[in-house]
Amino acid sequence: MRVMVTGLSGTIGGAVASALVRRGHTVVGTVKAKGRPAPEGVEPLVADLFTAGALAGVAKDVDAAVHAASSNDERSGEMDYAVVNSFLEAFAGTGKPFVYTSGLWVHGNTGDTAATEESPFVPPMVVSWRPAVEKMLVDAKDVHTIRIRPGMVYGGGRGYIPMVLSPQHDGNGGKVVRHFGDGSNRWSVVHADDLGDLYALAVEKARAGSSYLATVDEPVRVRDASKVVADKFGLTVQDWDPADAQQYWSVMVEAFLLDQVATSAKARTELGWAPSRPTLLEELATS
């Protein structure tokens, strides 16, 4: 198949494009500007995803599409609406699969009960628009839509996790590793390359209207991840008052404080997904 992937330079988009190429597909991916990095074997396409209809012409020439791009700012919802509307219009009545990237954060705090695809939406402010976009996809009966909700993505030193847990100055001439609050909350996570495999499987064989959580079934307690990083650099771990952290991370703090447990049993059973890459703690210890 010839597949369009938005967000080619991003952690998810790059991993998805690479997985599709490995499985023999032809991939064209969007980038913000000429010269942006792109996985080997992928055709880059410069496109402004905020512009209505920016992808309409290309959409007619592909067999499937994956929306993995994000502006990672207050305009993220605007981008999602523009891209989703464009593909819903272009793919109407064609049977072409369109895969949308949502996120596990939409389920909010789960407690000890593992979230599934049917768990209620209780999104933090930073992803508050996503349930409405998912509803658009569910309601689009004439388009083969698929929704994937990844946990926190890691791998190759990319994603939010290494940014959040990187050593910081402690104000006294030294450095520490900080976590928000007391670090007792859990992150449900997924390696980018495993996630790319799931998207490729979804493009190839997921049913229309389906949704999948994408995470390893064993969550990681944040204080444990922080300690691995601290031990690697010979530093100590320090609690970070969320109110103080908001000066630097704004509305992201609410999301990073979520305590989430989830299961990807559906993706394993229906699509044969089998995550096999190093765990987050292994990655943090060696990267």
Backbone as CSV, one residue per row, in Angstrom:
resi,resn,N_x,N_y,N_z,CA_x,CA_y,CA_z,C_x,C_y,C_z
1,MET,0.827,-1.205,0.000,0.000,0.000,0.000,0.863,1.258,0.000
2,ARG,0.324,2.318,-0.519,0.949,3.630,-0.417,0.251,4.346,0.731
3,VAL,1.021,4.713,1.771,0.444,5.230,3.007,0.976,6.629,3.306
4,MET,0.072,7.532,3.642,0.448,8.873,4.093,0.580,8.856,5.615
5,VAL,1.675,9.427,6.134,1.884,9.549,7.575,2.157,11.014,7.884
6,THR,1.353,11.623,8.742,1.630,12.997,9.160,2.608,12.977,10.337
7,GLY,3.426,14.038,10.419,4.356,14.142,11.546,5.559,13.246,11.404
8,LEU,6.143,13.220,10.235,7.249,12.312,9.943,8.451,12.533,10.861
9,SER,8.677,13.776,11.292,9.840,14.080,12.131,9.595,13.794,13.608
10,GLY,8.345,13.472,13.966,8.015,13.219,15.354,8.358,11.805,15.795
11,THR,8.320,11.580,17.097,8.653,10.267,17.649,7.715,9.191,17.116
12,ILE,6.407,9.448,17.152,5.447,8.449,16.698,5.449,8.348,15.177
13,GLY,5.353,9.484,14.491,5.301,9.466,13.038,6.508,8.786,12.410
14,GLY,7.696,9.062,12.936,8.902,8.439,12.408,8.901,6.935,12.609
15,ALA,8.447,6.505,13.790,8.401,5.073,14.089,7.373,4.358,13.221
16,VAL,6.229,4.992,13.007,5.185,4.407,12.160,5.675,4.277,10.724
17,ALA,6.271,5.335,10.204,6.771,5.309,8.829,7.809,4.203,8.647
18,SER,8.728,4.083,9.605,9.772,3.054,9.518,9.166,1.660,9.550
19,ALA,8.167,1.452,10.409,7.523,0.137,10.506,6.819,-0.222,9.197
20,LEU,6.156,0.746,8.604,5.458,0.497,7.338,6.444,0.147,6.227
21,VAL,7.566,0.851,6.179,8.580,0.562,5.170,9.134,-0.847,5.371
22,ARG,9.398,-1.220,6.626,9.918,-2.562,6.904,8.961,-3.647,6.413
23,ARG,7.664,-3.320,6.422,6.662,-4.306,6.020,6.308,-4.211,4.536
24,GLY,7.113,-3.443,3.791,6.978,-3.429,2.344,6.055,-2.382,1.762
25,HIS,5.584,-1.440,2.593,4.699,-0.397,2.091,5.503,0.799,1.577
26,THR,4.879,1.587,0.726,5.446,2.853,0.264,4.878,3.957,1.141
27,VAL,5.739,4.829,1.648,5.300,5.838,2.613,5.655,7.240,2.143
28,VAL,4.672,8.131,2.206,4.904,9.559,2.025,4.517,10.224,3.335
29,GLY,5.413,11.062,3.863,5.163,11.654,5.172,5.324,13.153,5.179
30,THR,4.527,13.818,6.005,4.580,15.279,6.051,5.681,15.767,6.988
31,VAL,6.310,16.855,6.587,7.288,17.562,7.405,6.957,19.046,7.357
32,LYS,7.424,19.784,8.362,7.124,21.215,8.420,7.902,22.012,7.383
33,ALA,9.114,21.578,7.109,9.964,22.341,6.186,10.968,21.423,5.521
34,LYS,11.518,21.887,4.402,12.531,21.120,3.677,13.739,20.879,4.571
35,GLY,14.314,19.685,4.462,15.506,19.384,5.236,15.242,18.768,6.584
36,ARG,13.981,18.651,6.987,13.662,18.007,8.265,13.992,16.521,8.168
37,PRO,14.377,15.891,9.301,14.758,14.476,9.244,13.595,13.590,8.825
38,ALA,13.927,12.540,8.079,12.919,11.575,7.626,13.550,10.197,7.610
39,PRO,12.808,9.167,8.013,13.347,7.801,7.981,13.749,7.402,6.568
40,GLU,14.716,6.519,6.480,15.194,6.061,5.177,14.059,5.387,4.408
41,GLY,13.988,5.711,3.126,12.998,5.085,2.273,11.645,5.756,2.267
42,VAL,11.510,6.881,2.981,10.234,7.590,3.070,10.293,8.863,2.237
43,GLU,9.248,9.140,1.510,9.169,10.348,0.681,8.612,11.504,1.515
44,PRO,9.422,12.539,1.813,8.922,13.658,2.607,8.066,14.614,1.780
45,LEU,7.057,15.173,2.426,6.174,16.142,1.775,6.019,17.341,2.704
46,VAL,6.453,18.514,2.269,6.298,19.725,3.077,4.840,20.147,3.035
47,ALA,4.226,20.280,4.219,2.807,20.639,4.279,2.504,21.392,5.566
48,ASP,1.622,22.383,5.461,1.123,23.119,6.624,-0.184,22.459,7.049
49,LEU,-0.136,21.680,8.119,-1.302,20.887,8.522,-2.421,21.720,9.132
50,PHE,-2.167,22.989,9.384,-3.219,23.868,9.895,-4.106,24.400,8.763
51,THR,-3.638,24.247,7.539,-4.379,24.774,6.400,-5.439,23.778,5.950
52,ALA,-6.683,24.211,5.933,-7.774,23.332,5.504,-7.532,22.840,4.082
53,GLY,-7.658,21.544,3.881,-7.500,20.974,2.550,-6.071,20.820,2.095
54,ALA,-5.092,21.039,2.994,-3.686,20.964,2.595,-3.301,19.586,2.086
55,LEU,-3.994,18.552,2.556,-3.641,17.180,2.186,-4.626,16.562,1.202
56,ALA,-5.611,17.336,0.784,-6.686,16.786,-0.054,-6.155,16.156,-1.328
57,GLY,-5.228,16.832,-2.011,-4.714,16.309,-3.268,-3.942,15.023,-3.080
58,VAL,-3.071,14.973,-2.070,-2.260,13.788,-1.816,-3.136,12.636,-1.341
59,ALA,-4.167,12.947,-0.555,-5.031,11.902,-0.011,-5.663,11.047,-1.104
60,LYS,-5.895,11.636,-2.253,-6.513,10.884,-3.356,-5.554,9.856,-3.956
61,ASP,-4.247,10.056,-3.704,-3.244,9.192,-4.326,-2.654,8.162,-3.371
62,VAL,-3.225,8.031,-2.156,-2.731,7.036,-1.203,-3.834,6.033,-0.890
63,ASP,-3.408,4.886,-0.342,-4.346,3.815,-0.019,-4.749,3.808,1.447
64,ALA,-4.037,4.564,2.271,-4.321,4.629,3.708,-3.596,5.840,4.269
65,ALA,-3.960,6.238,5.477,-3.306,7.382,6.110,-3.238,7.201,7.613
66,VAL,-2.178,7.742,8.198,-1.987,7.748,9.652,-1.738,9.184,10.073
67,HIS,-2.546,9.681,11.015,-2.309,11.028,11.549,-1.564,10.895,12.874
68,ALA,-0.272,11.228,12.846,0.557,11.125,14.041,1.189,12.456,14.422
69,ALA,0.881,13.511,13.684,1.495,14.815,13.938,0.832,15.523,15.111
70,SER,1.612,16.347,15.781,1.089,17.234,16.819,1.964,18.471,16.872
71,SER,1.339,19.607,17.103,2.127,20.834,17.247,2.679,20.965,18.660
72,ASN,2.193,20.117,19.581,2.659,20.112,20.981,2.545,21.478,21.645
73,ASP,1.465,22.181,21.325,1.208,23.460,21.964,-0.301,23.693,22.012
74,GLU,-0.703,24.935,22.280,-2.133,25.220,22.444,-2.920,25.074,21.135
75,ARG,-2.243,24.886,20.014,-2.931,24.726,18.736,-3.088,23.257,18.319
76,SER,-2.727,22.339,19.191,-2.776,20.924,18.831,-4.180,20.485,18.427
77,GLY,-5.187,20.950,19.162,-6.556,20.593,18.827,-6.963,21.128,17.469
78,GLU,-6.541,22.338,17.171,-6.848,22.946,15.874,-6.269,22.110,14.732
79,MET,-5.040,21.646,14.916,-4.420,20.806,13.892,-5.191,19.509,13.718
80,ASP,-5.566,18.889,14.827,-6.304,17.628,14.744,-7.593,17.782,13.942
81,TYR,-8.357,18.812,14.252,-9.612,19.036,13.531,-9.365,19.230,12.032
82,ALA,-8.329,20.006,11.687,-8.048,20.280,10.278,-7.673,19.008,9.532
83,VAL,-6.776,18.202,10.121,-6.319,16.991,9.449,-7.434,15.949,9.383
84,VAL,-8.143,15.749,10.487,-9.205,14.743,10.519,-10.304,15.090,9.512
85,ASN,-10.729,16.347,9.517,-11.763,16.748,8.556,-11.312,16.518,7.119
86,SER,-10.041,16.792,6.849,-9.517,16.633,5.500,-9.597,15.174,5.056
87,PHE,-9.172,14.250,5.925,-9.178,12.834,5.542,-10.577,12.237,5.557
88,LEU,-11.445,12.705,6.447,-12.817,12.199,6.439,-13.501,12.546,5.119
89,GLU,-13.205,13.724,4.621,-13.784,14.142,3.339,-13.150,13.376,2.178
90,ALA,-11.818,13.243,2.201,-11.113,12.609,1.077,-11.356,11.103,1.003
91,PHE,-11.544,10.455,2.159,-11.670,8.999,2.201,-13.122,8.513,2.231
92,ALA,-14.077,9.419,2.239,-15.493,9.028,2.332,-15.861,8.057,1.212
93,GLY,-16.405,6.913,1.597,-16.884,5.938,0.640,-15.822,5.152,-0.099
94,THR,-14.531,5.305,0.274,-13.448,4.637,-0.455,-13.003,3.326,0.196
95,GLY,-13.290,3.167,1.489,-12.804,1.993,2.210,-11.362,2.104,2.640
96,LYS,-10.721,3.244,2.361,-9.320,3.424,2.755,-9.217,3.630,4.274
97,PRO,-8.318,2.913,4.953,-8.184,3.093,6.399,-7.517,4.411,6.774
98,PHE,-8.076,5.058,7.799,-7.505,6.279,8.352,-7.296,6.060,9.843
99,VAL,-6.034,6.116,10.279,-5.678,5.855,11.673,-5.401,7.174,12.382
100,TYR,-6.119,7.405,13.470,-5.971,8.641,14.251,-5.230,8.347,15.551
101,THR,-4.292,9.227,15.906,-3.548,9.102,17.161,-4.222,9.908,18.251
102,SER,-4.841,9.207,19.175,-5.385,9.832,20.374,-4.343,9.626,21.472
103,GLY,-4.729,9.201,22.651,-3.749,8.953,23.701,-4.403,8.404,24.950
104,LEU,-3.638,7.660,25.707,-4.153,7.061,26.931,-4.565,8.109,27.961
105,TRP,-3.981,9.295,27.856,-4.323,10.351,28.815,-5.817,10.673,28.823
106,VAL,-6.519,10.411,27.724,-7.948,10.755,27.694,-8.741,10.002,28.756
107,HIS,-8.187,8.909,29.289,-8.897,8.124,30.299,-8.645,8.623,31.718
108,GLY,-7.782,9.613,31.892,-7.542,10.177,33.211,-6.944,9.168,34.172
109,ASN,-7.084,9.430,35.471,-6.587,8.500,36.486,-7.391,7.205,36.441
110,THR,-6.694,6.089,36.438,-7.388,4.799,36.387,-7.436,4.089,37.729
111,GLY,-6.559,4.477,38.677,-6.452,3.678,39.888,-5.867,2.321,39.526
112,ASP,-6.205,1.299,40.314,-5.638,-0.026,40.083,-6.398,-0.836,39.051
113,THR,-7.535,-0.331,38.581,-8.310,-1.032,37.560,-7.782,-0.658,36.183
114,ALA,-7.262,-1.651,35.466,-6.649,-1.366,34.165,-7.660,-0.799,33.177
115,ALA,-7.306,0.300,32.555,-8.155,0.904,31.527,-8.217,-0.007,30.314
116,THR,-9.372,-0.020,29.678,-9.550,-0.702,28.397,-10.077,0.325,27.396
117,GLU,-10.304,-0.131,26.185,-10.815,0.764,25.140,-12.179,1.335,25.493
118,GLU,-12.915,0.656,26.382,-14.261,1.094,26.738,-14.308,1.953,28.000
119,SER,-13.173,2.205,28.616,-13.144,3.023,29.836,-13.588,4.446,29.529
120,PRO,-14.216,5.117,30.500,-14.718,6.483,30.252,-13.590,7.475,29.995
121,PHE,-13.941,8.558,29.324,-13.003,9.636,29.064,-13.053,10.649,30.210
122,VAL,-11.879,10.916,30.797,-11.744,11.967,31.814,-10.423,12.695,31.524
123,PRO,-10.338,13.399,30.398,-9.040,13.920,29.958,-8.571,15.125,30.767
124,PRO,-7.255,15.243,30.973,-6.712,16.485,31.525,-6.847,17.592,30.483
125,MET,-6.683,18.825,30.925,-6.901,19.974,30.047,-6.057,19.913,28.779
126,VAL,-4.837,19.400,28.877,-3.919,19.465,27.744,-4.403,18.641,26.554
127,VAL,-5.293,17.655,26.771,-5.849,16.867,25.662,-7.375,16.874,25.699
128,SER,-7.940,17.950,26.185,-9.388,18.012,26.405,-10.211,17.911,25.128
129,TRP,-9.618,18.224,23.962,-10.361,18.192,22.694,-10.469,16.782,22.117
130,ARG,-9.651,15.857,22.558,-9.561,14.568,21.882,-10.849,13.734,21.915
131,PRO,-11.601,13.702,23.010,-12.852,12.932,22.945,-13.788,13.396,21.835
132,ALA,-13.852,14.700,21.591,-14.719,15.212,20.528,-14.221,14.763,19.153
133,VAL,-12.908,14.740,18.962,-12.360,14.276,17.687,-12.634,12.787,17.514
134,GLU,-12.479,12.026,18.588,-12.780,10.594,18.489,-14.247,10.378,18.117
135,LYS,-15.132,11.196,18.662,-16.561,11.065,18.326,-16.794,11.326,16.840
136,MET,-16.082,12.307,16.282,-16.185,12.574,14.850,-15.853,11.314,14.055
137,LEU,-14.822,10.608,14.492,-14.382,9.416,13.780,-15.385,8.275,13.934
138,VAL,-15.939,8.132,15.131,-16.946,7.090,15.367,-18.191,7.357,14.521
139,ASP,-18.558,8.632,14.417,-19.774,9.006,13.680,-19.598,8.933,12.162
140,ALA,-18.358,8.868,11.694,-18.094,8.860,10.246,-18.265,7.439,9.701
141,LYS,-19.491,7.020,9.510,-19.786,5.638,9.119,-19.310,5.290,7.711
142,ASP,-19.063,6.305,6.879,-18.646,6.026,5.507,-17.133,6.048,5.327
143,VAL,-16.391,6.095,6.457,-14.933,6.080,6.403,-14.418,4.972,7.315
144,HIS,-13.382,4.278,6.870,-12.759,3.186,7.635,-11.804,3.808,8.658
145,THR,-12.335,4.203,9.818,-11.519,4.874,10.827,-11.027,3.893,11.882
146,ILE,-9.844,4.207,12.417,-9.211,3.418,13.481,-8.601,4.410,14.458
147,ARG,-8.802,4.174,15.749,-8.262,5.074,16.765,-7.266,4.322,17.641
148,ILE,-6.077,4.899,17.845,-5.063,4.295,18.708,-4.718,5.273,19.824
149,ARG,-4.696,4.758,21.054,-4.404,5.583,22.237,-3.123,5.094,22.893
150,PRO,-1.985,5.650,22.489,-0.716,5.217,23.080,-0.556,5.717,24.517
151,GLY,0.173,4.918,25.306,0.658,5.420,26.575,1.799,6.387,26.308
152,MET,2.551,6.740,27.333,3.695,7.639,27.134,4.759,6.913,26.318
153,VAL,5.201,7.558,25.250,6.091,6.917,24.287,7.551,7.219,24.622
154,TYR,8.375,6.173,24.567,9.809,6.355,24.802,10.583,5.590,23.732
155,GLY,11.889,5.767,23.729,12.738,5.055,22.783,13.682,5.989,22.067
156,GLY,14.956,5.633,22.037,15.946,6.448,21.335,16.166,7.806,21.963
157,GLY,15.857,7.934,23.248,16.054,9.209,23.935,15.056,10.277,23.559
158,ARG,13.934,9.881,22.903,12.941,10.850,22.462,11.687,10.766,23.315
159,GLY,10.790,11.735,23.127,9.555,11.758,23.886,9.680,12.599,25.148
160,TYR,8.577,12.687,25.875,8.543,13.535,27.067,9.370,12.985,28.229
161,ILE,9.453,11.672,28.361,10.039,11.089,29.566,11.473,11.539,29.814
162,PRO,12.386,11.443,28.840,13.746,11.912,29.112,13.829,13.410,29.370
163,MET,12.887,14.159,28.832,12.870,15.595,29.103,12.464,15.863,30.549
164,VAL,11.435,15.166,31.009,10.938,15.370,32.371,11.952,14.912,33.409
165,LEU,12.624,13.788,33.138,13.505,13.184,34.133,14.975,13.529,33.942
166,SER,15.287,14.450,33.061,16.689,14.828,32.878,17.198,15.579,34.110
167,PRO,18.478,15.426,34.450,19.036,16.137,35.611,18.839,17.646,35.509
168,GLN,18.509,18.255,36.658,18.273,19.695,36.717,19.129,20.324,37.815
169,HIS,19.415,21.595,37.652,20.159,22.315,38.689,19.309,22.414,39.951
170,ASP,19.929,22.180,41.096,19.190,22.200,42.363,19.207,23.548,43.066
171,GLY,19.842,24.538,42.449,19.905,25.874,43.051,21.072,26.053,43.995
172,ASN,21.831,24.980,44.243,22.976,25.055,45.157,24.274,24.634,44.475
173,GLY,24.291,24.735,43.160,25.494,24.376,42.428,25.563,22.928,42.001
174,GLY,24.583,22.129,42.396,24.578,20.723,42.015,23.404,20.403,41.113
175,LYS,23.186,19.117,40.906,22.069,18.671,40.076,21.295,17.560,40.782
176,VAL,20.028,17.457,40.457,19.156,16.404,40.984,18.243,15.931,39.857
177,VAL,17.593,14.801,40.092,16.532,14.340,39.211,15.222,14.551,39.944
178,ARG,14.313,15.301,39.343,13.045,15.634,39.998,11.885,14.891,39.358
179,HIS,10.909,14.537,40.184,9.632,14.055,39.663,8.524,14.881,40.292
180,PHE,7.411,15.007,39.588,6.300,15.805,40.089,5.649,15.104,41.280
181,GLY,5.401,15.859,42.339,4.814,15.267,43.534,5.765,14.278,44.168
182,ASP,5.182,13.218,44.783,6.038,12.249,45.469,6.465,11.086,44.579
183,GLY,6.057,11.116,43.306,6.491,10.083,42.379,5.813,8.746,42.547
184,SER,4.733,8.701,43.314,4.054,7.423,43.548,3.112,7.036,42.415
185,ASN,2.812,7.983,41.514,1.915,7.663,40.391,2.632,6.799,39.361
186,ARG,1.834,6.144,38.527,2.374,5.218,37.531,2.103,5.721,36.115
187,TRP,3.094,5.528,35.257,2.948,5.838,33.842,2.782,4.532,33.068
188,SER,1.783,4.469,32.212,1.676,3.382,31.248,2.449,3.810,30.012
189,VAL,3.349,2.960,29.546,4.316,3.389,28.535,4.369,2.398,27.368
190,VAL,4.984,2.847,26.276,5.171,1.986,25.106,6.407,2.454,24.346
191,HIS,7.204,1.492,23.887,8.383,1.827,23.089,7.932,2.272,21.708
192,ALA,8.569,3.299,21.169,8.163,3.860,19.872,8.174,2.813,18.762
193,ASP,9.169,1.938,18.746,9.250,0.944,17.678,8.146,-0.107,17.798
194,ASP,7.806,-0.492,19.031,6.664,-1.386,19.218,5.383,-0.702,18.757
195,LEU,5.260,0.573,19.077,4.080,1.338,18.679,3.982,1.420,17.158
196,GLY,5.112,1.635,16.497,5.107,1.669,15.035,4.592,0.370,14.452
197,ASP,4.984,-0.751,15.044,4.492,-2.049,14.582,2.977,-2.142,14.702
198,LEU,2.436,-1.633,15.814,0.990,-1.687,16.014,0.253,-0.877,14.954
199,TYR,0.745,0.292,14.650,0.097,1.112,13.620,0.107,0.397,12.272
200,ALA,1.235,-0.229,11.935,1.315,-0.941,10.656,0.297,-2.076,10.625
201,LEU,0.166,-2.814,11.716,-0.829,-3.883,11.788,-2.240,-3.325,11.658
202,ALA,-2.476,-2.171,12.284,-3.806,-1.558,12.223,-4.143,-1.137,10.796
203,VAL,-3.181,-0.557,10.101,-3.401,-0.161,8.711,-3.752,-1.387,7.866
204,GLU,-3.075,-2.482,8.129,-3.240,-3.683,7.307,-4.523,-4.460,7.588
205,LYS,-4.943,-4.500,8.884,-6.054,-5.415,9.155,-7.043,-5.016,10.248
206,ALA,-6.947,-3.816,10.802,-7.916,-3.428,11.836,-9.297,-3.194,11.229
207,ARG,-10.328,-3.571,11.968,-11.702,-3.374,11.512,-12.063,-1.891,11.531
208,ALA,-12.966,-1.497,10.649,-13.464,-0.118,10.637,-14.152,0.174,11.963
209,GLY,-13.874,1.347,12.518,-14.488,1.764,13.772,-13.794,1.251,15.008
210,SER,-12.688,0.540,14.856,-12.020,-0.054,16.010,-11.129,0.952,16.734
211,SER,-10.822,0.639,17.987,-9.911,1.448,18.784,-9.014,0.520,19.581
212,TYR,-7.795,0.977,19.870,-6.829,0.144,20.580,-6.000,0.984,21.550
213,LEU,-5.832,0.462,22.764,-4.858,1.046,23.674,-3.499,0.467,23.325
214,ALA,-2.471,1.299,23.393,-1.118,0.868,23.036,-0.192,1.108,24.215
215,THR,0.049,0.056,24.970,0.913,0.154,26.139,1.366,-1.237,26.542
216,VAL,2.522,-1.311,27.184,2.878,-2.576,27.817,2.005,-2.691,29.062
217,ASP,1.684,-3.912,29.456,0.693,-4.088,30.516,1.222,-3.793,31.917
218,GLU,2.531,-3.670,32.061,3.118,-3.391,33.374,3.505,-1.911,33.442
219,PRO,2.780,-1.092,34.218,3.126,0.335,34.291,4.417,0.551,35.077
220,VAL,4.965,1.753,34.972,6.208,2.093,35.662,5.921,3.175,36.689
221,ARG,6.292,2.913,37.939,6.111,3.944,38.952,7.152,5.041,38.707
222,VAL,6.698,6.285,38.771,7.557,7.402,38.361,8.791,7.514,39.242
223,ARG,8.641,7.260,40.519,9.821,7.374,41.389,10.877,6.317,41.029
224,ASP,10.430,5.156,40.531,11.388,4.117,40.128,12.157,4.553,38.877
225,ALA,11.440,5.149,37.928,12.106,5.650,36.726,13.085,6.763,37.080
226,SER,12.689,7.629,37.998,13.559,8.730,38.415,14.840,8.202,39.057
227,LYS,14.702,7.155,39.865,15.877,6.591,40.548,16.857,5.974,39.563
228,VAL,16.342,5.332,38.517,17.232,4.755,37.508,18.082,5.850,36.861
229,VAL,17.449,6.966,36.525,18.190,8.069,35.917,19.180,8.662,36.909
230,ALA,18.741,8.866,38.148,19.624,9.434,39.167,20.828,8.536,39.417
231,ASP,20.604,7.229,39.517,21.714,6.298,39.761,22.718,6.331,38.614
232,LYS,22.207,6.478,37.396,23.100,6.497,36.233,24.067,7.677,36.301
233,PHE,23.595,8.801,36.819,24.429,10.007,36.881,25.019,10.257,38.275
234,GLY,24.773,9.344,39.215,25.291,9.526,40.571,24.633,10.680,41.308
235,LEU,23.334,10.877,41.063,22.599,11.984,41.670,21.527,11.472,42.620
236,THR,20.844,12.376,43.271,19.730,12.021,44.139,18.416,12.415,43.477
237,VAL,17.314,11.839,43.997,15.974,12.136,43.497,15.297,13.106,44.445
238,GLN,14.543,14.019,43.893,13.899,15.056,44.703,12.444,15.229,44.272
239,ASP,11.534,15.314,45.251,10.148,15.650,44.943,10.089,17.071,44.384
240,TRP,9.136,17.289,43.481,8.970,18.619,42.885,7.532,19.044,43.119
241,ASP,7.360,20.111,43.840,6.025,20.633,44.115,5.334,20.946,42.782
242,PRO,4.189,20.304,42.510,3.512,20.539,41.232,3.223,22.007,40.950
243,ALA,2.913,22.767,41.983,2.629,24.193,41.791,3.860,24.930,41.273
244,ASP,5.037,24.538,41.768,6.277,25.148,41.289,6.597,24.659,39.874
245,ALA,6.363,23.375,39.627,6.656,22.804,38.312,5.819,23.445,37.214
246,GLN,4.646,23.946,37.562,3.773,24.559,36.554,4.402,25.801,35.927
247,GLN,5.356,26.423,36.617,6.044,27.579,36.026,6.798,27.173,34.764
248,TYR,7.205,25.906,34.712,8.003,25.417,33.589,7.191,24.541,32.636
249,TRP,6.255,23.775,33.187,5.531,22.789,32.387,4.052,23.108,32.200
250,SER,3.573,24.159,32.821,2.196,24.630,32.626,1.183,23.492,32.778
251,VAL,0.237,23.376,31.823,-0.840,22.393,31.946,-0.351,20.958,31.786
252,MET,0.891,20.763,31.357,1.416,19.407,31.216,1.550,18.709,32.562
253,VAL,1.724,19.467,33.635,1.916,18.863,34.957,0.739,17.965,35.323
254,GLU,-0.472,18.433,35.040,-1.663,17.643,35.351,-1.599,16.277,34.674
255,ALA,-1.140,16.243,33.443,-1.051,14.982,32.701,0.060,14.087,33.260
256,PHE,1.203,14.679,33.584,2.313,13.881,34.098,2.010,13.298,35.482
257,LEU,1.067,13.890,36.189,0.694,13.395,37.505,-0.360,12.283,37.457
258,LEU,-0.889,11.989,36.272,-1.896,10.938,36.169,-1.325,9.602,36.637
259,ASP,-2.155,8.835,37.312,-1.791,7.485,37.747,-2.571,6.525,36.851
260,GLN,-1.861,5.853,35.926,-2.554,5.077,34.906,-2.039,3.637,34.800
261,VAL,-3.001,2.736,34.794,-2.756,1.328,34.510,-3.663,0.974,33.338
262,ALA,-3.154,0.244,32.365,-3.954,-0.057,31.177,-3.551,-1.415,30.614
263,THR,-4.419,-1.963,29.786,-4.120,-3.228,29.124,-4.266,-3.096,27.613
264,SER,-3.353,-3.711,26.899,-3.410,-3.731,25.440,-3.836,-5.106,24.939
265,ALA,-4.605,-5.822,25.750,-5.024,-7.180,25.391,-5.766,-7.215,24.061
266,LYS,-6.559,-6.203,23.794,-7.329,-6.180,22.550,-6.414,-6.133,21.337
267,ALA,-5.397,-5.280,21.381,-4.468,-5.180,20.253,-3.686,-6.475,20.071
268,ARG,-3.332,-7.121,21.169,-2.595,-8.379,21.079,-3.467,-9.469,20.462
269,THR,-4.718,-9.520,20.904,-5.619,-10.580,20.452,-6.077,-10.366,19.015
270,GLU,-6.543,-9.161,18.703,-7.136,-8.908,17.386,-6.106,-8.707,16.282
271,LEU,-4.980,-8.079,16.618,-4.007,-7.735,15.585,-2.716,-8.545,15.674
272,GLY,-2.561,-9.323,16.735,-1.335,-10.093,16.897,-0.145,-9.249,17.306
273,TRP,-0.418,-8.101,17.935,0.666,-7.210,18.368,1.455,-7.863,19.492
274,ALA,2.787,-7.825,19.413,3.632,-8.454,20.418,4.820,-7.553,20.739
275,PRO,4.653,-6.590,21.658,5.761,-5.689,22.019,6.968,-6.486,22.494
276,SER,8.158,-6.094,22.015,9.358,-6.867,22.332,10.580,-6.011,22.629
277,ARG,10.455,-4.687,22.530,11.624,-3.829,22.731,11.962,-3.677,24.217
278,PRO,13.130,-3.087,24.512,13.523,-2.916,25.920,12.482,-2.136,26.717
279,THR,12.385,-2.460,28.009,11.465,-1.751,28.888,11.949,-0.326,29.113
280,LEU,11.080,0.508,29.680,11.475,1.887,29.961,12.660,1.940,30.906
281,LEU,12.645,1.142,31.967,13.737,1.187,32.935,15.047,0.740,32.288
282,GLU,14.995,-0.271,31.422,16.194,-0.696,30.694,16.695,0.423,29.789
283,GLU,15.766,1.075,29.119,16.122,2.172,28.213,16.779,3.319,28.984
284,LEU,16.197,3.705,30.104,16.724,4.823,30.889,18.110,4.509,31.448
285,ALA,18.333,3.244,31.779,19.608,2.860,32.373,20.760,2.852,31.368
286,THR,20.429,2.683,30.088,21.482,2.492,29.083,21.591,3.616,28.062
287,SER,20.533,4.426,27.913,20.554,5.449,26.851,21.310,6.694,27.309
